[in-house]
Amino acid sequence: MPVREAETVESLPGSAPCPPSLWSRSRLGTSGPGWSLDRWRRESYYEYVPGPVRAPLLPLLAAAALIVAACAAPRAAFGTELTVFAAASLTEPFAELGPLFGAANNGARVAFNFGGTPALRTQLEQGARADIFVSANREQMDAAVKSGIVVGEAPVFVQNKLVVILSRENPGRVEKLQDLARPGLKLVTSARTVPVGIYTQDALAKMSRDASFGVDFQRKVTANIRSEEADVKQVVAKVRLGEADAAVVYATDVSPAVSPEVKTIEVPHQFNTIAEYPISWVTDARQPELAKAFIAYVLSGPGRDVMKKFNFAVPEKSTLARLDLRA
């Protein structure tokens, strides 16, 4: 019975190309329509050679098995894998940047850990391993520099601002910022140690100094807070699920996926706080050169374009020049 012609065989993602002819030798008689284990037993390689398998074929079969194993083994990539600890508000743009960076850097993989900035810094200080730390405010990065967990300068590469989101049904009938002080509203915010939580309290304090809000505005709004979440993504989820009437989040959190489910109220410039995101690599990074390459990519044209796509404000390039990215 003739052996089927060698077929093109796809390798595993990230693996070396597999020679079709050699692969086919390792699976003789096991391809084509109607294939089954019984048919394999009837039409297998052993039926092409009468009697026991001949000794000269054993090295060939062993070699074929080794080639199959080699084809399944992933290629060694530059740096293999990079670990990035980043503020939760960067989830969407960084999720898009990761594969783009990998494609531009020999198939390198990027593993992200998103969360509240203070929690991420604490994890690093307690021994968690990462290559890059990205904070949602300067204070947390300064604390990381002081404790020695990051290296050198940490420039601000993007900026953000605050916005109020409401559930689409708006059961609290919130129409303007002043309505946030109405008794009985269910508000949710980030913990006050998290950057967006700090920014929220700063904005409320500014509003309280304005006559149109009243001196007790911050106190009244704070009294309506029902929960303080670990990061801004959890805050957004509460509003989307209807578990809160309103919340203060970043403008970039109103992503294309979120926008149909919420309403927004802009926070005027005089009350808003511009959130700044510094980035740097970790002192004991396992992949320091790959970390520098990732930061360089984030600061590059393609990286900046992705950040702009997700509505982050990108500073002028001159403000990014302080970070030494030399190998």
C-alpha positions in Angstrom: 0.0 0.0 0.0 1.5 3.3 -1.0 2.4 5.9 1.6 0.5 9.2 1.3 2.5 12.2 0.0 4.1 14.4 2.7 1.7 17.1 3.8 2.5 20.6 5.0 2.4 20.5 8.8 2.0 23.6 10.9 4.4 24.1 13.7 3.3 25.2 17.2 3.1 29.0 17.7 6.7 30.3 18.3 8.3 27.0 17.2 10.8 26.3 14.4 9.4 25.3 10.9 8.9 21.6 10.6 10.3 19.8 7.5 7.2 18.2 6.0 9.0 15.2 4.6 10.6 14.2 7.9 7.3 14.9 9.8 5.4 12.6 7.4 7.9 9.8 8.1 6.9 9.9 11.7 3.2 9.5 11.0 3.2 7.2 7.9 -0.2 5.9 7.1 -2.0 8.2 9.6 -3.3 10.9 7.4 -6.2 11.3 5.0 -10.0 11.0 5.2 -11.4 8.1 7.1 -8.4 7.6 9.3 -8.9 5.6 12.5 -6.9 3.7 15.0 -8.2 0.4 13.5 -7.2 1.5 10.0 -3.8 2.5 11.4 -3.3 -0.9 12.8 -4.3 -2.5 9.5 -2.3 -0.1 7.2 0.5 1.0 9.5 4.1 1.2 8.7 4.7 -2.4 9.9 2.6 -3.7 7.0 5.0 -2.1 4.5 7.8 -4.2 5.9 7.1 -8.0 6.2 8.0 -9.5 9.5 9.7 -7.6 12.4 10.8 -4.0 11.9 14.2 -4.2 10.3 17.2 -2.8 12.3 18.2 -0.2 9.7 14.8 1.5 10.2 15.2 2.0 13.9 17.7 4.9 13.6 15.4 6.5 11.1 12.4 6.3 13.4 14.5 7.5 16.4 15.7 10.5 14.3 12.2 11.3 13.2 11.0 11.3 16.8 13.8 13.7 17.7 12.8 16.0 14.8 9.2 16.0 15.9 10.2 17.0 19.4 12.5 19.7 18.1 9.7 21.1 16.0 7.4 21.4 19.0 10.0 23.2 21.1 9.6 27.0 21.1 12.4 29.1 19.6 14.5 31.0 22.1 13.4 34.6 21.9 15.5 37.7 22.9 14.9 38.0 26.6 12.3 35.2 26.4 9.7 37.0 28.7 9.3 40.4 30.2 7.3 41.1 33.3 5.6 44.5 33.6 3.8 45.7 36.7 1.5 48.5 35.6 -1.3 50.7 36.9 -4.7 49.2 36.1 -5.8 52.1 34.0 -3.1 51.0 31.4 -4.8 47.6 30.9 -6.2 48.2 27.4 -3.3 50.1 25.7 -0.6 47.8 27.2 -2.6 44.7 26.2 -2.3 46.0 22.6 1.3 47.1 23.0 2.5 43.7 24.3 2.1 41.7 21.0 3.3 44.7 18.9 6.4 44.9 21.0 6.9 41.1 20.7 6.5 41.2 16.9 9.2 43.9 16.7 11.6 42.2 19.2 12.1 38.7 18.0 9.0 37.2 19.4 9.6 38.3 23.0 6.6 37.8 25.3 5.3 40.3 27.8 3.5 39.3 31.0 1.5 42.0 32.6 0.4 42.4 36.2 -2.2 45.2 36.4 -3.4 46.6 39.7 -3.5 49.6 42.0 -0.2 51.3 42.0 0.5 51.2 45.8 -0.3 47.4 45.8 2.1 46.9 42.9 4.9 48.9 44.6 4.4 47.0 47.9 4.6 43.6 46.0 7.9 44.7 44.5 9.2 45.9 47.9 8.3 42.5 49.3 10.2 40.6 46.7 7.9 40.1 43.7 9.9 39.8 40.5 9.3 42.2 37.6 11.3 44.0 35.0 9.3 47.3 34.7 7.2 49.3 37.0 4.6 51.8 35.7 2.9 54.1 38.2 -0.3 56.2 37.8 1.3 59.1 39.8 4.7 60.6 40.6 4.4 60.0 44.4 4.3 56.2 44.1 7.3 56.2 41.7 9.2 58.5 43.9 8.6 56.1 46.8 9.8 53.2 44.6 13.0 55.1 43.8 13.6 55.9 47.4 13.2 52.3 48.4 15.6 51.2 45.7 13.3 49.0 43.7 13.6 51.0 40.5 16.6 52.5 38.7 17.3 56.1 38.0 15.0 58.6 36.3 11.4 57.7 35.6 9.9 60.1 33.0 6.2 60.8 32.6 5.2 59.2 29.3 1.5 59.8 29.3 -1.1 61.8 31.1 -4.8 61.3 32.0 -7.7 63.3 33.6 -10.8 62.7 35.6 -14.4 62.2 34.5 -17.6 61.2 36.3 -19.4 58.1 35.0 -23.0 57.2 35.7 -24.9 54.0 35.0 -26.8 54.2 31.7 -30.2 54.1 33.5 -29.0 56.8 35.8 -31.4 55.9 38.7 -29.8 58.6 40.9 -30.9 61.3 38.3 -27.4 62.8 38.4 -27.3 65.6 35.8 -24.5 67.8 37.1 -21.5 67.6 39.4 -23.4 69.3 42.3 -25.8 66.4 42.3 -23.1 64.1 43.7 -23.8 65.7 47.2 -27.4 64.7 47.2 -28.2 62.5 50.2 -28.9 58.9 49.4 -26.8 58.5 46.3 -24.6 55.4 46.0 -21.1 56.4 45.0 -18.0 54.2 44.6 -14.4 55.3 44.4 -10.9 53.9 44.6 -9.1 53.6 47.9 -7.6 56.9 49.0 -4.1 55.5 48.7 -4.6 54.7 45.0 -3.7 57.5 42.7 -7.2 58.0 41.2 -8.6 58.0 44.8 -6.2 60.8 45.7 -7.0 62.7 42.6 -10.7 62.4 43.3 -10.4 63.9 46.8 -8.2 66.7 45.4 -10.9 67.5 42.8 -13.6 67.5 45.5 -11.6 69.8 47.7 -11.2 72.2 44.8 -15.0 72.1 44.2 -15.6 72.9 47.8 -13.7 76.1 47.5 -16.1 77.2 44.7 -19.3 79.0 45.7 -21.4 77.1 43.3 -20.7 73.8 45.2 -20.5 75.1 48.8 -17.8 74.6 51.5 -19.3 71.3 52.6 -19.5 69.7 49.2 -16.6 67.3 49.7 -18.0 66.1 53.1 -21.4 65.5 51.6 -20.0 63.6 48.6 -17.7 61.5 50.8 -20.8 60.6 52.9 -22.4 59.0 49.8 -19.4 56.7 49.1 -20.5 53.1 49.6 -17.2 51.3 48.8 -13.6 52.0 48.1 -12.1 49.6 45.5 -8.5 48.4 45.1 -8.2 49.9 41.6 -10.1 52.0 39.0 -11.2 49.0 36.9 -13.2 47.6 39.8 -14.8 51.0 40.2 -15.9 51.0 36.6 -17.2 47.5 37.0 -19.4 48.5 39.9 -21.1 51.3 37.8 -21.5 49.1 34.8 -23.2 46.5 36.9 -25.6 49.1 38.4 -24.1 48.6 41.9 -23.3 52.3 42.1 -25.0 55.5 40.8 -21.8 57.3 39.9 -18.0 57.3 40.3 -15.0 59.4 39.4 -12.6 57.5 37.1 -10.1 58.3 34.4 -11.3 59.6 31.1 -9.5 56.7 29.4 -11.5 54.2 31.4 -14.5 55.1 29.2 -13.2 52.8 26.5 -15.2 51.6 23.5 -16.3 48.6 25.5 -17.5 50.7 28.4 -18.9 53.7 26.6 -22.3 52.1 25.6 -23.0 51.2 29.2 -22.4 54.5 31.0 -23.0 58.2 30.8 -20.3 60.8 31.6 -20.1 64.2 33.1 -16.9 66.2 32.4 -14.9 67.6 35.2 -13.9 71.2 34.3 -10.2 72.0 34.0 -10.1 74.2 37.1 -11.3 71.3 39.3 -9.5 68.5 37.5 -6.2 66.9 38.3 -3.9 65.8 35.5 -2.7 62.3 36.3 0.9 61.6 35.3 2.3 58.1 34.5 6.1 57.6 35.1 7.8 54.5 33.9 11.1 52.8 34.8 12.8 49.4 35.0 13.2 47.5 38.2 16.6 47.3 39.9 16.9 43.5 39.9 15.2 43.0 36.6 15.8 39.6 35.1 15.7 41.1 31.6 17.2 44.6 31.9 18.0 45.1 28.2 14.6 43.8 27.2 13.1 46.2 29.7 14.9 49.1 28.1 13.7 48.0 24.7 10.1 47.9 25.9 10.4 51.4 27.4 12.0 52.6 24.1 9.1 51.1 22.2 6.5 52.7 24.5 8.2 56.1 23.8 8.5 55.5 20.1 6.0 56.5 17.4 4.1 53.2 17.3 3.9 53.2 21.1 2.7 56.8 21.3 0.1 56.1 18.6 -1.4 53.3 20.7 -1.6 55.5 23.8 -3.3 58.2 21.8 -5.7 55.7 20.4 -6.9 55.0 24.0 -7.3 58.7 24.7 -4.1 59.2 26.8 -2.4 62.6 26.4 1.2 62.1 25.3 3.7 64.8 26.4 6.1 66.3 23.9 9.2 64.1 23.2 11.5 66.6 24.8 10.0 65.7 28.2 10.9 62.1 27.7 14.7 62.6 27.0 15.8 62.1 30.6 15.7 58.3 30.6 19.0 56.7 29.6 18.0 53.8 27.4 21.5 52.8 26.3 22.3 49.2 26.5 
